[in-house]
Amino acid sequence: MNVSRRIAEPLLALEVPLRCHIVGIGGPGMSAIARLLVEMGHAVTGSDLHESEVIDELRQRGAEISIGHRGSVVHGADVVTYSTAIPSTNVELVEARRSGIETRHRSGMLASLCAATNAVGIAGTHGKTTTTALVTAMTTAGGLHPSSIIGADVLGGNGNVHGDGSLLIIEADESDGTLDVLPLSSLVVTNIDIDHLDYFGSFEAIKECFADAIERTHGVIVLNADDAGSAELVQALGQNIRVATFGWSENSTVRITSTASHSEGTLVDVCVADQTYRCALNLRGEHNVMNFAAALALVIRLGVEPAVACTAASAFRGVARRFTERGDFCGSLLIDDYAHLPAEISATIDAVRSHPALMGRVVAVFQPNRYHRIATMADSYADCFVNADRVVITDVYASGTQKIDGVTGELVVDAIRRAHKDADVVWAQSRADTVAAVKSWIAPGDVCVSMGCGDIESFPDDLRGVPT
């Protein structure tokens, strides 16, 4: 079903002090909004289900945060902000609406923040989070004093940063309509692929979303010269002086000329204006090489010297749940990754193949996510596991979506078996089944990569029997 795209609301007047209440304030994206609002001089309150280091840090900055959800905590607020993860039945949202307090989806608050500064959006189906974090690191090193809103924790403590208010780097998600409403000065589109068909309805509608965002952006546009989904946009914009491209393609503004695996990650050579720069990334996989090139193409246009940007990228340690090593089990390395779409899974498994710890076989554990996604896309997962020696598929993680009868992880298993009759693929409906399927097979020198954007994050601990 193709639902209506999100419509931009009137912007909040953030130049005057407001009391802003944030439901679910402890999450990476919402806590970043909270920090920015505090830095701008607004009074911030919030709520979350659990205490955390993030909440402690926000309290130290001056935010008042309660644990648990109660309607009374919104009293006195000028605006209540929530994300797509918060149901409309949440008691704080219900009370705010009953009391006549303005409520804003996260996208509406982000739009108001973007309008108050020079906002650069990082969009695309894959790689947004890592690219946003890289741009933040590069512009910080280049002396641009950015603020940033990144949708995950960045390793090394260099994640969401707070600069002088002149530049905002923001991860611009298309899945819930956020990209539709952000007033951006510059935009990166990492790539365009099929996803979120429950929101868009068709691949053409997905491409239209990115095209519309480009049309609204009057500054720098960065596009992937190698990406089939972006090809129409690259061709349509042609030699527009506002456009920079990245990739292996001969005419790319930032052209990748070589890559090689090294002990800590990937050695990358790129050519910019006929000059070659070398960067030793602490990241693995060709997909992360593309993320680096996308970030570099943008920051050069923002005024950062390529050598400075490459030095910052060399020090960058990555983003949580993006190819994160999680210790070992019986002499085999365990890796956790957020990959949940076919292209991401294929790229992650390819990255495992280049890891120096791999002396044996690769076992790939995948937790499908969202019932509608698997109902419409199960067959597209048929070929993305070909470089794994054993594949273990779990049941679907709902991520707040409504269960659809007959839609289980077994649809992915069946798709793999139809395409690859000799594939070693296991259907593991429960977490106990998943642990057993790996324990019975894995050996020293193997690498086990568990993938998905649900609670599969805890699988390495479950495999080792670590209490949670």
Secondary structure, DSSP 8 states (H G I E B T S, - for coil): -------------TTS--EEEEETTTSHHHHHHHHHHHHTT-EEEEEESS--HHHHHHHHHT-EEEES--GGGGTT-SEEEE-TTS-TT-HHHHHHHHTT-EEEEHHHHHHHHHHTS-EEEEE-SSSHHHHHHHHHHHHHHTT---EEE-SS-BGGG-SS---SSS-EEEE---TTSHHHH---SEEEE-------HHHHSSHHHHHHHHHHHHHH--S-EEEETT-GGGHHHHHHHTT-TTEEEEESSTT-SEEEEEEEEETTEEEEEEEETTEEEEEEES--SHHHHHHHHHHHHHHHHTT--HHHHHHHHHH---BTTSSEEEEEETTEEEEEE---SHHHHHHHHHHHHT-TT-SS-EEEEE--B-HHHHHHHGGGGSSTTTT-SEEEE---B-TT----TT-STHHHHHHHHHH-TT--EEE--SHHHHHHHHHTT--TT-EEEEE-SSGGGGHHHHHHT---
